[in-house]
Amino acid sequence: MKHSELLKLIHDNREFIDRVYKQNYIQNVPQELIDSTLFVKIHDRYKLNKNYLNFVDSVLQRIDYSIIFGDYEKEYKELVKNKKRYLDSGDEFYINRMINLVENLYIKFYNRDREIQILLLRLENDTSLEIDRLLEQASDTLEKIDELIHANEKIGEFFRKGLRGVHAEIDTLLQSISVSMLNFIENIDTYISELNQFIIQTKKRRILNKKIIKLSNMILDEQVNDLDEHLTLNYKSLYFTLPRSQKNKIQIFAQDEDISKIKKELIKYLSHVEIKKPIKKSIIKEQKHEKLEIVNIDKIIKELENQKSEDIFLYLLSHNEFSRYEKGELISEAFKVYLQIITDIRIVFGNSFNEYDIKVAKWQ
């Protein structure tokens, strides 16, 4: 079946497929849909093929809590194997295999990043689950994201060290995706931080709910003495609760009409009193002008065109554009600029790495 024929088949049966998608399964399915493998028979009923459901859920941004992110071990092993075969034989066939694997990995990184964003949004807005179940799902999601850290870093390191310099086409592809790949890897830390914060806030909400349930049970069971004791002993943390009086005084909250009467009497009583308003001396503070720190990449590139540096990254570390940064921040900022510069077609990669484990790149 051709792709155009498959699209037509789905279009012609769109209402039937949509009905099955909503109700999860069906007893009878037209033979042409069975032959297309869109439906799979399980026991005495038919369900939509999981591959089709994954595609639909991904496009419609419907991510289930049970999603498994997995790792990239299969693609990694295939890349290592094809690289070795290419270096041994020099056959261009393996270059295309490696390019396809790199593109597949990039798509996986892109989809994982998108799926995590959707999953976090669903957790924050889910009102259908009990708090305990919601905490379970959040903890499970945190565990899944944690597992991605090592896998992401492993692939990122292999792209930087294992594939650079193998072939010009692969280098061009890696240059074009390097900034996005770095963002995908850095986003994991942000997602973990957001998820931890969500778990902390949800646990606080659970404790508060338990207190509310305890109070409601006291009221329903008419446990007047227990309720009175609970309120008076916890008056500092509970709203509209007064401490127990040691002088047997009765305290009540004033009604709105009482407050209104008191206000009128006070205005009438104090109307003849003159009160001089204190003169406020305004202190005008001098505005601080903050300088926005931006690295002038165009300037650096022009200098590189003239000086032809043998190692662009080391050149960036010593450049006066980065003199404002401390050592730890210096390496990070220089690496970001390095990633942007190496997308230039005039960059040539060597076969070695510098002292920072970064592929040596020079201006041609």
For each residue, the residues with C-beta under 8 A, 3 or more apart:
1: 5 6 9 36
2: 5 6
3: 6 7
4: 7 8
5: 1 2 8 9
6: 1 2 3 9 10 36
7: 3 4 10 11
8: 4 5 11 12
9: 1 5 6 12 13 32 33 36 38
10: 6 7 13 14 17 38
11: 7 8 14
12: 8 9
13: 9 10 16 17 30 33
14: 10 11 17 18
15: 18 19
16: 13 19 20 30 33
17: 10 13 14 20 21 33 38 48
18: 14 15 21 22
19: 15 16 22 23 26
20: 16 17 23 24 25 26 29 39 46 47 48
21: 17 18 48 53 56
22: 18 19
23: 19 20 26
24: 20 47
25: 20 42 45 46 47
26: 19 20 23 29 45 46
27: 44 45 46
28: 46
29: 20 26 33 34 39 46
30: 13 16 33 34
31: 34 35
32: 9 35 36
33: 9 13 16 17 29 30 36 38 39
34: 29 30 31 37 38 39 41 46
35: 31 32
36: 1 6 9 32 33
37: 34 40 49
38: 9 10 17 33 34 48 49 52
39: 20 29 33 34 46 47 48 49
40: 37 46 47 48 49 50
41: 34 45 46
42: 25 45 46 47
43:
44: 27
45: 25 26 27 41 42
46: 20 25 26 27 28 29 34 39 40 41 42
47: 20 24 25 39 40 42
48: 17 20 21 38 39 40 52 53
49: 37 38 39 40 52 53
50: 40 53 54
51: 54 55
52: 38 48 49 55 56
53: 21 48 49 50 56 57
54: 50 51 57 58
55: 51 52 58 59
56: 21 52 53 59 60 62
57: 53 54 60 61 62 63 64
58: 54 55 61 111 114 115
59: 55 56
60: 56 57
61: 57 58 114 118
62: 56 57 118
63: 57 67 115 118 119 122
64: 57 67
65: 119 122 137 140 141
66:
67: 63 64 115 119 144
68: 144
69: 112 115 116 144 145 147 148
70:
71: 147 148 151
72: 75 76 105 108 151 154 155
73: 76 77 151
74: 77 78
75: 72 78 79 101 104 105 108 155
76: 72 73 79 80 154 155 158
77: 73 74 80 81
78: 74 75 81 82 97 101
79: 75 76 82 83 98 101 102 158 162 163
80: 76 77 83 84 158 162
81: 77 78 84 85
82: 78 79 85 86 94 97 98 101
83: 79 80 86 87 94 98 162 163 166
84: 80 81 87 88
85: 81 82 88 89 91 94
86: 82 83 89 90 91 94 95 98 166 167
87: 83 84 90 166
88: 84 85
89: 85 86 94
90: 86 87
91: 85 86 94
92: 95 96
93: 96 97
94: 82 83 85 86 89 91 97 98
95: 86 92 98 99 167 169 170
96: 92 93 99 100
97: 78 82 93 94 100 101
98: 79 82 83 86 94 95 101 102 163 166 167 170
99: 95 96 102 103 169 170 173
100: 96 97 103 104
101: 75 78 79 82 97 98 104 105
102: 79 98 99 105 106 159 163 170 173 174 177
103: 99 100 106 107 173
104: 75 100 101 107 108
105: 72 75 101 102 108 109 155
106: 102 103 109 110 177 180 181
107: 103 104 110 111
108: 72 75 104 105 111 112
109: 105 106 112 113 152 155 180 181 184
110: 106 107 113 114 180 184
111: 58 107 108 114 115
112: 69 108 109 115 116 148 184
113: 109 110 116 117 184 187
114: 58 61 110 111 117 118
115: 58 63 67 69 111 112 118 119
116: 69 112 113 119 120 145 187 191
117: 113 114 120 121 191
118: 61 62 63 114 115 121 122
119: 63 65 67 115 116 122 123 141
120: 116 117 123 124 141 191 194 195 198
121: 117 118 124 125
122: 63 65 118 119 125 126
123: 119 120 126 134 137 138 141 195 198
124: 120 121 198
125: 121 122
126: 122 123 129 134
127:
128:
129: 126 133 134 137
130: 133 134
131: 134 135 202 205 206 209
132: 135 136 206
133: 129 130 136 137
134: 123 126 129 130 131 137 138 202
135: 131 132 138 139 199 202 203 206
136: 132 133 139 140
137: 65 123 129 133 134 140 141
138: 123 134 135 141 142 195 198 199 202
139: 135 136 142 143 199
140: 65 136 137 143 144
141: 65 119 120 123 137 138 144 145 195
142: 138 139 145 146 192 195 196 199
143: 139 140 146 147
144: 67 68 69 140 141 147 148
145: 69 116 141 142 148 149 188 191 192 195
146: 142 143 149 192
147: 69 71 143 144 150 151
148: 69 71 112 144 145 151 152 188
149: 145 146 152 153 188
150: 147 153 154
151: 71 72 73 147 148 154 155
152: 109 148 149 155 156 184 185 188
153: 149 150 156 157 185
154: 72 76 150 151 157 158
155: 72 75 76 105 109 151 152 158 159
156: 152 153 159 160 181 182 185
157: 153 154 160 161 162
158: 76 79 80 154 155 161 162 163
159: 102 155 156 162 163 164 174 178 181
160: 156 157 164 357 358 359
161: 157 158 164 353 357 359
162: 79 80 83 157 158 159
163: 79 83 98 102 158 159 166 170 174
164: 159 160 161 171 174 349 359
165: 171 349 350 351 359
166: 83 86 87 98 163 170 171
167: 86 95 98 170 171
168: 171 172
169: 95 99 172 173
170: 95 98 99 102 163 166 167 173 174
171: 164 165 166 167 168 174 175 349
172: 168 169 175 176
173: 99 102 103 169 170 176 177
174: 102 159 163 164 170 171 177 178
175: 171 172 178 342 343 347
176: 172 173 343
177: 102 106 173 174 180 181
178: 159 174 175 181 182 339 342 343
179: 182 183 339 340
180: 106 109 110 177 183 184
181: 106 109 156 159 177 178 184 185
182: 156 178 179 185 186 336 339
183: 179 180 186 187
184: 109 110 112 113 152 180 181 187 188
185: 152 153 156 181 182 188
186: 182 183 189 190
187: 113 116 183 184 190 191
188: 145 148 149 152 184 185 191 192
189: 186 192 193
190: 186 187 193 194
191: 116 117 120 145 187 188 194 195
192: 142 145 146 188 189 195 196
193: 189 190 196 197
194: 120 190 191 197 198
195: 120 123 138 141 142 145 191 192 198 199
196: 142 192 193 199 200
197: 193 194 200 201
198: 120 123 124 138 194 195 201 202
199: 135 138 139 142 195 196 202 203
200: 196 197 203 204
201: 197 198 204 205
202: 131 134 135 138 198 199 205 206
203: 135 199 200 206 207
204: 200 201 207 208
205: 131 201 202 208 209
206: 131 132 135 202 203 209 210
207: 203 204 210 211
208: 204 205 211 212
209: 131 205 206 212 213
210: 206 207 213 214
211: 207 208 214 215
212: 208 209 215 216
213: 209 210 216 217
214: 210 211 217 218 230
215: 211 212 218 219 227 230
216: 212 213 219 220
217: 213 214 220 221
218: 214 215 221 223 226 227 230
219: 215 216 222 227
220: 216 217
221: 217 218
222: 219
223: 218 226 227
224: 227 228
225: 228 229
226: 218 223 229 230
227: 215 218 219 223 224 230 231
228: 224 225 231 232
229: 225 226 232 233
230: 214 215 218 226 227 233 234
231: 227 228 234 235 238 241
232: 228 229 235 241 242 243 244
233: 229 230
234: 230 231 237 238 241
235: 231 232 238 241 242 243
236:
237: 234
238: 231 234 235 241
239:
240: 253
241: 231 232 234 235 238
242: 232 235 245 251
243: 232 235
244: 232
245: 242 248 249 250 251
246:
247:
248: 245
249: 245
250: 245
251: 242 245
252:
253: 240
254: 258 259 262
255: 258 259
256: 259 260
257: 260 261
258: 254 255 261 262
259: 254 255 256 262 263
260: 256 257 263 264
261: 257 258 264 265
262: 254 258 259 265 266
263: 259 260 266 267
264: 260 261 267 268
265: 261 262 268 269
266: 262 263 269 270
267: 263 264 270 271
268: 264 265 271
269: 265 266
270: 266 267 273
271: 267 268
272:
273: 270
274:
275:
276:
277:
278:
279:
280:
281:
282:
283:
284:
285:
286:
287:
288:
289:
290:
291:
292:
293: 324
294:
295: 300 321 322 333 337
296: 299 300 321
297: 300 301 337 340 341
298: 301 302
299: 296 302 303 321
300: 295 296 297 303 304 316 319 321 337 341
301: 297 298 304 305 341 344
302: 298 299 305 306
303: 299 300 306 307 319
304: 300 301 307 308 309 312 315 341 363
305: 301 302 308 363
306: 302 303
307: 303 304 315 363
308: 304 305 362 363
309: 304 312 314 315 362 363
310: 360 362
311: 314 315 354 360 361 362
312: 304 309 315 316 338 341 342 347 361 362 363
313: 316 317 334 335 338 354 356 358 360 361
314: 309 311 317 318 354
315: 304 307 309 311 312 318 319
316: 300 312 313 319 322 334 337 338 341
317: 313 314 322 330 331 334
318: 314 315
319: 300 303 315 316 322 323
320: 323
321: 295 296 299 300
322: 295 316 317 319 325 330 333 334
323: 319 320
324: 293
325: 322 329 330 333
326: 329 330
327: 330 331
328: 331 332
329: 325 326 332 333
330: 317 322 325 326 327 333 334
331: 317 327 328 334 335 356
332: 328 329 335 336
333: 295 322 325 329 330 336 337
334: 313 316 317 322 330 331 337 338
335: 313 331 332 338 339 358
336: 182 332 333 339 340
337: 295 297 300 316 333 334 340 341
338: 312 313 316 334 335 341 342 358 361
339: 178 179 182 335 336 342 343
340: 179 297 336 337 343
341: 297 300 301 304 312 316 337 338 344 347 361
342: 175 178 312 338 339 347 349 361
343: 175 176 178 339 340 347
344: 301 341 347
345:
346: 363 364
347: 175 312 341 342 343 344 361 362 363 364
348: 361 362 363 364
349: 164 165 171 342 359 360 361
350: 165 359 360 361 362
351: 165
352: 360
353: 161 357 358 359 360
354: 311 313 314 357 358 360
355:
356: 313 331
357: 160 161 353 354
358: 160 313 335 338 353 354
359: 160 161 164 165 349 350 353
360: 310 311 313 349 350 352 353 354
361: 311 312 313 338 341 342 347 348 349 350
362: 308 309 310 311 312 347 348 350
363: 304 305 307 308 309 312 346 347 348
364: 346 347 348
